[in-house]
């Protein structure tokens, strides 16, 4: 009688450990190796966003200061860098998300360049050019895709 109880407890413990291991593996998400290129992409985006923001200056109303913003080349370098890093993501689920992010970034940059060109031809105080809506929508899409990638490899 004493022998059956320890064997039963041991079998139960092994089954519990196996179930916990399977559940942990299934729900833990991508491996660290799969997420390494995603983390590189996220880090690149963060540093480039900080760089772009450092080149942006919106003077206070009535100020004589000049507004500054990143150049077209700055935006294109950011987009190209995102595309290069997205191409290094190889895990199937993550690769699709990274590719979508790169495509959205490219569309966002093109829309931003169009917006800048249209803004230059817009009179002060006039309604924003049509490209403003496109930039806003693409930026929201970019942020959502970036958030999904970040969450997948958190």
N, C-alpha and C positions, 0 to 999 in steps of 0.2 A: 504494500500500500504506500509506503514511503517512497518507493522507487518510481511509481507512476507520477506522483505529483511533481518532483523535480524535472522529469522528462517532459511532462506537459507544459510546465512553466517555461522551460528552455525552448520548446517548439513554438510556443506562443510569442516569446521574446524575439525569436528569429523572424517569424512572420511579420510582427509589428515593425521590426527594423527594415525588412524588405519593402513593406508597403510605404513606410516613411521615405525610404530612399527613392523609390519610384515616383512618388508624389513630388518630392523635392526636385528631382531631375526634370520632371515634366513641367513644373511650374516655375522653375528658376530662370527660364529665358535663355538667351544666347550665351555661349561660353565667353570667357574673358578674351580668348584669341579672336573670336568673331567680332567682339566689340572694340578691339584695339584700333582698327582703322576708323570706326565710327567716332571714337573718342578723339582721334587725331583731327577728323573733320570738324567736330564740335569745338575743339580748342582753336583750330585755325579760324573758324567763323568768329569766335569770341575776340581774338586778337585783331582780326580785320575790322570787325564792327567797332571796336575801340579806336582803331586808327581812323576809320571813316568819320566817327563822331568827333575825334580831335580836330579834324579838318573842317568841321561844320561850325559856323558862327552866325547866329541870328541876332543882329543888334536890336536893342530896345527901340520901341517906336519913338521917333523924334531924334534919335541919335545920329550923329554924323559918321558913325563907323560903317565900314563896308561889310556886307554879308559875304561869307565865304562858304564854300562847300567842296566836297571831293570832286576831283576831275573825272572825266569819262574813263580815263585810263585806270584810275583808282577803283572805280566800280567794276570795270572789266577784269582787273587783276583779282578782285574778290570772287567774281563769278567763275573765272578760270580755275582759281585755287580750289573752290568748292567742287567743281567738276572733276579735277584731278584726284582729289581725295575720295570723292564718291566712287570713282572707278576702281579704287583699291578695296572697297567693301565687297566681300565675296560670299558671305553667308546669304543664302537665298532670300529670306524675309527682309533682312537688313539691306541687301543690295538693291532690291526694288524700291525701298523707301529712300535710300540715298540717291538713286537715279532720279526719282521724282523731285527730290529736294534740289538737285543740280539743275534740272529742267526749269523748275519754278524760279530759282535764282537767276538763271539766264533771262527768262521772260521779265522778271522784276527789274533787272538792270536795263534791258532794252526799253521797258516802259518808263523807267526813271530818266533815261537819256532823252526819250521823246518828250517827257514832261518838262525837262530843263529847256529844250528847244522851244516848246510851245510857250513856256513862261516868259522867255526872253522877248517874245512877240506880243505879250499880253500887257495891256495898259495897267498902271498902278491902280489898285482899288477895284479892278474888274473881277468878275467871277473866275475861279480857277479854271485852267484849261481842261479839256476832256480827259487828258491822260492822267489827271490827278485821281480820278476814280479807279482807273486801272492799277495805278501804283498802290493805292490803298488796299484794293482787293487782293492783289498779288502779295503784298506784304503780310496780310492776314493769313493767306495760304502758306506762305513761307514759314511764318511763326508756328503754325499748327504742325506742319511737317517736321520742323526742327524739334518741336516738343515731343512728337511721337518717337523720333530717333533717340532723343535724349532719354526718354522714359524706357525705351527698349533696352538701353544699355546703362541704366542707372546703377 
